[in-house]
Amino acid sequence: MKSRFPLWLLVLLPVASFAADAPSNLGLGLRQLVENYQTDQAQFQQQMSAATVQADTAANRVMVNVHLDGTRTLADVRADLEGLGLEIVSVDSTWRKGVISAWLPIAQANAAAQLTGVRSVMLAPKPRLRVGSVTAESSVVEHTDVVNKPGNFSSQGILGAGISVGIISDSYDTAAGTPNASAGVLSGDLPGTGNPDGYSTPVVVLSDGSSSDTDEGRGMAEIAHDIAPAAKICFADVGPSQTSFASSIRSLRTNAQTQCDIIADDVYFPDEPFFSDGPISQAIDDVVTTPSNMLAGKKVVYFSAAGNEGNSGYSSDIHLVSAAAGKASAVGTLNFTATSPPPATYTQGFHNFNPGGSTRIWTKVTTDSSGTATVVLQWDDPFDTGTVTTDYDFLVFNGTTGNYIASKSSTDDNIANGEPIEMSDLAANTTYYLVIGLSAYSPSPATHLRLISVTGASISGPDITYSAATIFGHPTAVSANAVGAYNYNNGPDTIANYNSGATNPPPGPYRPQLEDFSSNGGNITIYFDKFGNRLATPSVRQKPEFCAADGVDTTFRGS
């Protein structure tokens, strides 16, 4: 094992003793964060408070995913990371050569990135929810209230007895400012000791979140209990990374307390792959398809929220124009100087957003008022295999002045960090020009691009169209059932819209109408197998498989 740098000496080193440039295998904003830590504390503090960063500001540390290259054992790399002061949160030995999620002291980022056996160290973005004495209206809309009634289908009704339902979300019973789960049990909205209807089997909680979470998982449990009141309900929190999410999926199947038949989630990570199956997708495939002699427990049926990205996407093959031609086309719109943006970010040219007409290397977008829009650009290279061929950069310009905004741009060295992704947080109610530059020499660059605002905060513009599918990540797994959202209470005034020509539309308040925020579906093309090898014939998956009622009430959420 390599000798470790003494921690006491690191405490004594001044910030100026660090190298001016952080290692190129730091990604998703970590390289910029480390450089700001060394040179610009104001920018560093601002970035630590960004919407996507999981930060412990008191200790100057952030949540990261450390991807291994296979030259050393996972145990040895883990030991070295712990020796540098990293707090290990979760480990996935099944993803590529292994990935370790951990709290990383910023002062140790360079040392961690340079450890033998480490391919890259990437910021781990925050998990995001797919977010909406009562009974959930979904039980009425989906007619489970009828199925549950004795005499209709059996002497006791079909109540879900013998079925174990697993739920993954942020938390179950930890959120500050909400009633405790015990209140839901006593009111009959959750199973457990004291439930007035006799459903006394308590919810099994394998792991839970923190007081800063929302207890979204308990809301999901109340809905599951309304629909199948005799079913056993189990919960595991998503944790801080894709690694911890994948672990929760497998645990709900394999743990002797749960042994789930069904698992559902309403959570995702902004850095999940668009063109391949990531660690969460592979965990879903494991629990759905793997025989019990290889993975404990029963085969699972898996459901995942399709997403809240609505119409906030762009998809295209690359249409490359030279750096000179691109800059010439931007005169009067974008302000290029000798150093801004850095010429290395577009040395090999730009993507042309208008291939059928005059060259246009920008797309103009406006964010909505709902919050930060986290915009992700990906292309068809494999994640974490060491074989990324193409280094695209995501350049952001002010939508009024045309000036380059370095702090909003994403310019990772994708070949060095091994991940084909760039990500930027755009402010609400703001207009930007977005530009895609080709920076590294790529004789045959990856040719398929997707750009999605992945937070539910939407972007709009002339190139943002309904033709671009915005479902991404684990809901696109071949073994996952992606579920879109429809308004459960589309009232009588709009029934005629669904009965064109009818003179007497049927009465009743319940008619489905797709929510405008539900992610666009379509054919999702996956270019790589589970090992990151390019498929001879891409896998095309039609998503979503289902839609279900949205906006229903629970005892502490909804109205």
C-alpha positions in Angstrom: 0.0 0.0 0.0 1.2 3.5 -0.7 2.5 5.6 2.2 0.0 8.3 3.2 0.7 12.0 3.6 0.6 13.0 7.3 -2.6 14.8 8.0 -1.0 17.0 10.7 1.3 18.4 8.0 -1.6 19.3 5.7 -3.2 21.4 8.5 0.0 23.5 8.6 0.3 24.0 4.9 -0.9 27.5 3.6 -3.4 27.6 0.8 -0.8 29.1 -1.5 1.2 25.9 -1.3 -1.3 24.1 -3.4 -0.8 23.9 -7.2 -2.4 26.7 -9.1 -4.3 24.3 -11.3 -6.3 21.4 -10.0 -6.0 18.0 -11.6 -7.9 17.5 -14.8 -9.7 14.4 -13.5 -11.8 16.4 -11.1 -15.2 16.9 -12.7 -18.8 18.3 -12.5 -17.5 21.6 -11.1 -15.1 20.1 -8.5 -12.0 21.4 -10.4 -13.4 24.9 -10.5 -14.4 24.6 -6.8 -10.8 23.6 -5.8 -9.2 26.3 -7.8 -11.6 28.9 -6.2 -10.7 27.5 -2.8 -7.0 28.2 -3.6 -7.4 31.7 -5.2 -10.9 33.2 -4.7 -12.7 32.6 -1.4 -15.7 34.7 -2.4 -16.3 32.6 -5.5 -15.6 29.4 -3.5 -18.3 30.3 -0.9 -20.8 31.1 -3.7 -20.1 27.8 -5.4 -20.4 25.9 -2.2 -24.0 27.2 -1.9 -25.0 26.3 -5.4 -28.2 24.3 -5.9 -26.5 21.1 -7.1 -23.6 21.0 -4.6 -23.9 18.8 -1.4 -21.7 20.8 0.9 -20.7 20.7 4.6 -19.7 24.4 4.7 -18.6 24.3 8.4 -16.0 21.6 7.5 -15.2 22.8 4.0 -16.1 19.4 2.5 -18.3 18.2 -0.3 -20.0 14.9 -1.4 -18.1 13.3 -4.3 -18.0 10.1 -6.3 -14.5 8.6 -6.6 -14.4 6.3 -9.7 -11.7 3.7 -9.8 -9.6 2.5 -12.7 -9.0 -1.1 -11.6 -5.2 -0.8 -11.1 -5.6 -1.3 -7.4 -8.2 -3.1 -5.2 -11.2 -1.1 -4.0 -10.2 -1.9 -0.4 -6.7 -0.4 -0.9 -8.0 2.7 -2.5 -10.7 3.1 0.2 -8.0 2.8 2.9 -5.9 5.6 1.2 -9.0 7.8 0.9 -9.8 7.3 4.5 -6.2 8.1 5.3 -6.6 11.5 3.6 -9.6 12.2 5.8 -12.5 11.3 3.5 -15.6 10.0 5.2 -16.9 7.0 3.2 -20.7 7.0 2.7 -21.3 4.1 0.3 -19.4 1.8 -2.0 -20.6 0.0 -5.2 -18.2 -2.7 -6.4 -20.5 -3.7 -9.2 -20.3 -0.5 -11.2 -17.3 -0.6 -13.7 -14.1 -0.9 -11.6 -15.8 0.4 -8.5 -17.1 3.7 -7.2 -16.8 5.2 -3.7 -19.1 8.0 -2.5 -17.6 10.1 0.3 -17.4 13.4 2.0 -14.2 15.0 0.7 -12.3 17.8 2.5 -11.6 20.4 -0.2 -8.0 20.7 0.9 -7.5 17.0 0.0 -9.1 17.0 -3.4 -5.8 17.2 -5.3 -4.3 14.4 -3.3 -7.4 12.2 -3.7 -7.4 12.7 -7.5 -3.7 11.8 -7.8 -4.0 8.5 -5.8 -3.0 5.4 -7.9 -6.2 3.6 -8.7 -8.4 6.6 -9.0 -9.8 7.4 -12.4 -11.7 10.5 -11.5 -13.3 12.4 -8.6 -16.6 14.0 -9.5 -18.9 16.2 -7.5 -22.0 14.2 -6.5 -25.1 16.4 -7.2 -27.9 16.5 -4.7 -30.7 14.0 -5.3 -33.9 15.5 -6.6 -37.6 14.6 -5.9 -40.2 14.1 -8.6 -42.7 16.4 -6.8 -47.4 16.9 -5.0 -57.2 13.2 7.7 -57.6 12.3 3.9 -57.8 9.4 1.5 -55.7 9.7 -1.7 -57.9 10.5 -4.7 -55.8 8.1 -6.8 -57.7 5.2 -5.1 -60.9 6.5 -6.5 -59.5 7.4 -10.0 -57.8 4.0 -10.4 -60.9 2.2 -8.9 -58.9 0.4 -6.2 -61.6 1.5 -3.8 -64.0 -0.7 -5.7 -61.5 -3.6 -5.8 -61.0 -3.3 -2.1 -64.7 -3.7 -1.2 -65.8 -7.1 0.1 -68.0 -9.0 -2.2 -66.9 -7.5 -5.4 -64.1 -9.9 -6.2 -63.8 -12.0 -3.1 -65.3 -12.3 0.4 -62.8 -9.8 1.7 -61.9 -7.8 -1.3 -58.5 -7.5 -2.9 -56.4 -5.7 -0.3 -52.8 -6.5 -1.1 -52.3 -9.1 1.6 -49.0 -11.0 1.2 -47.5 -8.3 -1.0 -44.5 -6.3 0.2 -44.2 -2.8 -1.4 -40.8 -1.0 -1.2 -40.5 2.8 -1.4 -37.4 4.9 -2.1 -37.4 8.6 -1.5 -35.6 11.2 0.6 -37.0 10.4 4.0 -39.9 8.7 5.9 -40.1 10.2 9.4 -37.3 12.7 9.9 -38.5 16.0 8.4 -38.7 19.0 10.6 -42.1 20.7 10.8 -44.3 17.8 9.8 -46.4 15.5 12.1 -44.7 12.2 13.1 -45.6 9.0 11.3 -47.2 7.8 14.5 -50.0 10.3 13.9 -50.7 8.8 10.5 -50.9 5.3 12.0 -53.5 6.4 14.6 -55.6 8.2 11.9 -55.6 5.0 9.8 -53.5 6.5 7.0 -50.5 4.3 7.7 -50.2 0.7 9.0 -48.8 0.0 12.4 -49.6 -0.6 16.0 -52.7 1.4 16.9 -54.1 1.5 13.3 -57.9 1.7 13.9 -58.6 -0.6 10.9 -56.5 -3.5 12.2 -53.6 -3.1 9.8 -51.0 -3.5 12.5 -47.9 -4.4 10.6 -45.6 -1.4 10.9 -43.7 0.2 8.0 -40.2 -1.4 7.8 -37.6 1.4 7.6 -34.2 0.2 6.5 -32.6 3.7 6.4 -34.0 7.2 6.8 -33.0 10.7 5.8 -32.4 13.8 7.9 -34.4 16.7 9.3 -33.7 18.8 6.2 -35.6 16.3 4.0 -39.3 16.3 3.2 -40.7 12.9 4.3 -41.9 12.5 0.7 -41.5 8.7 1.3 -44.2 8.8 4.0 -46.6 10.6 1.6 -45.9 7.7 -0.9 -46.5 5.2 1.9 -49.9 6.8 2.7 -51.0 6.5 -0.9 -49.8 2.9 -1.1 -51.8 2.1 2.1 -54.9 3.7 0.6 -54.6 1.6 -2.6 -53.5 -1.7 -0.9 -54.2 -1.4 2.8 -53.2 -5.0 3.7 -49.8 -4.8 1.9 -46.6 -4.6 3.9 -44.8 -1.3 3.3 -41.0 -0.9 3.4 -38.8 2.2 3.0 -35.2 2.9 2.3 -33.8 6.4 1.8 -32.0 7.4 -1.4 -28.9 8.6 0.3 -26.5 11.2 -1.2 -25.3 9.4 -4.4 -26.2 7.0 -7.2 -24.1 4.5 -5.3 -26.3 4.7 -2.2 -29.5 4.7 -4.4 -28.4 1.4 -6.0 -27.6 -0.1 -2.6 -31.1 0.8 -1.3 -32.7 -0.9 -4.4 -30.9 -4.1 -3.8 -31.5 -4.0 0.0 -35.3 -3.7 -0.4 -35.2 -7.0 -2.4 -32.6 -8.9 -0.4 -33.1 -7.8 3.2 -34.9 -10.5 5.3 -37.2 -7.8 6.8 -38.4 -6.6 3.4 -38.2 -9.1 0.6 -40.2 -6.7 -1.6 -42.4 -7.8 -4.5 -42.7 -4.2 -5.8 -40.4 -1.2 -5.5 -41.3 2.4 -6.5 -39.2 5.6 -6.4 -39.8 9.3 -7.0 -36.2 10.5 -6.9 -33.3 10.9 -9.3 -29.8 12.4 -9.7 -28.9 15.1 -12.3 -25.8 13.3 -13.4 -27.5 10.0 -14.4 -26.5 8.9 -18.0 -28.7 9.8 -21.0 -27.2 7.3 -23.5 -26.4 4.3 -21.4 -27.5 2.5 -18.2 -25.9 3.9 -15.0 -25.5 2.2 -11.7 -29.1 2.8 -10.6 -30.4 1.3 -13.9 -28.2 -1.7 -13.4 -29.4 -2.2 -9.8 -33.0 -2.2 -11.2 -32.1 -4.8 -13.8 -30.6 -6.9 -11.0 -33.6 -6.9 -8.8 -36.1 -7.5 -11.6 -34.3 -10.2 -13.6 -31.6 -11.9 -11.5 -32.5 -15.4 -10.2 -32.7 -15.7 -6.5 -29.8 -18.1 -6.4 -27.6 -15.1 -7.5 -29.4 -12.4 -5.5 -31.4 -13.1 -2.4 -35.1 -12.4 -2.4 -37.9 -12.5 -5.0 -37.9 -10.9 -8.5 -39.3 -7.4 -8.2 -41.6 -5.3 -10.3 -40.1 -1.8 -10.4 -41.8 1.6 -11.0 -40.1 5.0 -11.3 -41.5 8.5 -11.9 -40.8 9.4 -15.5 -39.7 12.9 -14.6 -40.8 16.6 -14.3 -38.7 17.9 -17.2 -41.7 18.6 -19.4 -40.6 20.2 -22.7 -37.2 21.3 -21.5 -34.9 19.4 -23.8 -32.9 19.5 -27.1 -31.7 16.5 -29.1 -29.6 16.5 -32.2 -26.8 14.9 -34.2 -23.6 17.0 -34.1 -23.4 19.6 -36.9 -19.8 20.7 -36.6 -18.5 24.0 -38.1 -15.0 25.3 -37.7 -13.9 27.6 -34.9 -13.3 30.4 -37.5 -16.7 30.0 -39.2 -18.5 29.8 -35.8 -17.0 32.9 -34.4 -17.7 34.8 -37.7 -21.3 33.8 -37.5 -21.6 35.1 -33.9 -20.4 38.7 -34.6 -23.0 41.1 -33.3 -24.5 38.4 -31.0 -21.8 36.9 -28.9 -18.6 38.7 -27.8 -15.5 36.6 -28.3 -12.1 38.0 -27.2 -8.6 36.5 -27.3 -9.1 34.8 -23.9 -12.9 34.8 -23.3 -14.1 32.1 -23.7 -10.8 30.3 -23.5 -9.9 29.2 -27.1 -9.2 25.7 -25.9 -12.9 25.2 -25.3 -13.7 25.4 -29.0 -10.4 24.7 -30.8 -12.0 22.0 -33.0 -15.2 24.0 -33.7 -18.8 24.5 -32.6 -22.1 22.7 -32.9 -24.4 24.5 -35.5 -27.9 24.8 -34.1 -29.3 25.8 -37.6 -27.8 23.2 -40.0 -30.5 24.0 -42.6 -29.7 27.7 -42.9 -27.2 30.3 -41.9 -24.8 29.1 -39.3 -25.9 29.7 -35.8 -23.7 28.4 -33.0 -26.0 29.5 -30.2 -29.4 28.6 -28.9 -31.2 31.3 -26.9 -33.1 30.1 -23.8 -35.0 31.7 -21.0 -35.4 30.1 -17.6 -38.8 30.2 -15.7 -39.5 31.5 -12.2 -39.6 28.2 -10.4 -35.9 28.2 -9.4 -32.5 27.3 -10.6 -32.4 25.4 -13.9 -29.7 22.7 -13.9 -29.0 22.1 -17.6 -27.1 19.0 -18.5 -25.3 18.3 -21.8 -24.4 14.7 -22.6 -23.3 12.8 -25.7 -22.9 9.1 -26.8 -19.6 8.2 -25.1 -19.5 5.6 -22.3 -19.3 6.5 -18.6 -16.3 5.5 -16.5 -14.5 3.1 -18.9 -11.5 5.3 -19.7 -12.7 5.3 -23.4 -14.3 8.7 -23.7 -13.4 10.0 -27.2 -14.8 13.5 -27.2 -14.5 16.6 -25.1 -17.4 19.0 -25.6 -17.7 22.2 -23.6 -20.9 23.9 -22.5 -20.4 27.7 -22.9 -22.9 30.2 -21.5 -23.2 33.8 -22.6 -25.4 36.6 -21.2 -28.6 36.8 -23.1 -28.6 40.6 -23.2 -25.0 41.6 -23.6 -23.6 38.5 -25.3 -20.7 38.4 -22.9 -19.2 35.1 -21.8 -20.1 33.9 -18.3 -17.3 31.8 -17.0 -19.0 30.9 -13.7 -22.0 29.5 -15.5 -20.0 27.6 -18.2 -19.0 23.9 -17.8 -15.6 23.0 -19.3 -14.5 19.7 -17.7 -11.7 17.7 -19.3 -14.1 14.8 -20.2 -11.3 12.6 -21.6 -9.4 12.9 -18.4 -12.3 12.3 -16.0 -13.9 9.7 -18.2 -17.5 11.0 -18.0 -19.3 12.5 -21.1 -21.2 15.2 -19.2 -21.2 18.9 -18.6 -23.6 20.6 -16.2 -24.5 24.2 -15.4 -26.9 25.9 -13.0 -28.8 28.8 -14.6 -30.5 31.5 -12.6 -34.3 31.8 -12.7 -36.1 34.3 -14.9 -33.0 34.9 -17.0 -32.1 34.7 -20.7 -28.9 33.1 -21.9 -27.1 32.1 -25.1 -25.9 28.5 -24.9 -23.0 27.3 -27.1 -21.5 23.8 -27.5 -17.7 23.8 -28.3 -15.5 20.9 -29.3 -12.3 21.3 -27.3 -10.2 18.2 -27.4 -8.9 16.7 -30.7 -11.4 14.1 -31.7 -10.9 12.7 -35.2 -14.3 10.9 -35.0 -16.2 12.7 -32.3 -19.3 11.3 -30.6 -22.2 12.5 -32.8 -25.4 12.4 -30.7 -26.2 15.2 -28.3 -28.9 15.7 -25.7 -29.4 18.8 -23.6 -32.0 18.7 -20.8 -33.0 21.0 -17.9 -33.1 18.3 -15.3 -34.5 20.0 -12.2 -38.2 20.7 -13.1 -37.3 24.4 -13.6 -38.0 24.8 -17.3 -36.1 26.4 -20.1 -37.8 27.7 -23.3 -36.5 28.8 -26.6 -36.9 28.3 -30.4 -34.8 25.1 -30.3 -36.6 23.6 -27.3 -39.3 21.4 -28.8 -41.7 18.6 -28.0 -39.8 16.4 -30.4 -37.0 16.0 -27.8 -37.6 13.3 -25.2 -36.7 14.5 -21.7 -37.0 11.2 -19.8 -33.5 10.2 -18.7 -31.6 8.0 -16.3 -33.0 5.0 -14.4 -36.7 5.4 -15.6 -35.3 4.4 -19.0 -33.8 1.1 -17.7 -35.2 -1.8 -19.7 -36.5 -3.4 -16.4 -38.1 -0.2 -15.1 -41.7 0.9 -15.6 -41.6 4.7 -16.2 -44.7 6.4 -15.0 -45.9 9.8 -16.3 -48.3 12.1 -14.4 -51.8 13.2 -15.3 -54.2 15.6 -13.5 -56.6 13.4 -11.5 -59.3 16.1 -11.3 -59.8 17.3 -14.9 -63.3 18.6 -14.3 -66.6 18.5 -16.3 -65.9 21.8 -18.0 -63.2 20.1 -20.1 -64.8 16.7 -20.6 -66.0 17.8 -24.0 -62.3 18.0 -25.0 -62.2 14.2 -24.7 -65.6 13.6 -26.3 -65.4 15.6 -29.4 -68.9 15.8 -31.0 -70.8 14.4 -28.1 -73.9 16.5 -27.3 -74.2 15.1 -23.7 -70.7 14.4 -22.3 -70.9 11.9 -19.4 -71.0 13.4 -15.9 -68.2 13.2 -13.3 -65.0 15.0 -12.4 -62.4 12.4 -13.4 -60.9 12.7 -16.8 -57.1 12.2 -17.4 -55.1 15.1 -18.7 -51.3 14.9 -19.0 -49.5 17.4 -16.7 -47.5 19.9 -18.7 -44.5 19.2 -16.5 -44.5 15.4 -17.1 -41.4 14.5 -19.0 -41.7 14.1 -22.8 -41.7 10.4 -23.8 -40.6 8.7 -27.0 -37.9 6.4 -28.2 -34.9 6.5 -25.9 -31.8 5.2 -27.6 -29.2 3.4 -25.5 -25.8 2.9 -27.3 -23.8 0.9 -24.8 -24.1 -2.4 -22.9 -23.8 -2.8 -19.2 -20.0 -2.9 -19.5 -19.7 0.3 -21.6 -19.2 -1.5 -24.9 -20.9 0.1 -27.9 -23.8 -2.0 -29.1 -23.7 -3.2 -32.7 -27.4 -2.3 -32.8 -28.6 0.4 -30.3 -31.3 -0.5 -27.8 -34.4 1.6 -28.5 -36.8 1.8 -25.5 -40.3 3.3 -25.6 -41.0 5.3 -22.5 -43.0 5.9 -20.4 -45.0 2.7 -20.0 -47.8 4.1 -17.8 -49.3 7.3 -16.6 -51.0 7.7 -13.2 -52.9 10.2 -11.1 -50.9 13.2 -9.8 -51.5 15.9 -7.2 -53.4 13.7 -4.7 -53.6 14.5 -1.0 -51.9 13.0 2.1 -52.3 13.9 5.7 -49.4 16.4 5.6 -49.0 17.2 1.9 -51.5 18.5 -0.6 -54.8 20.3 0.2 
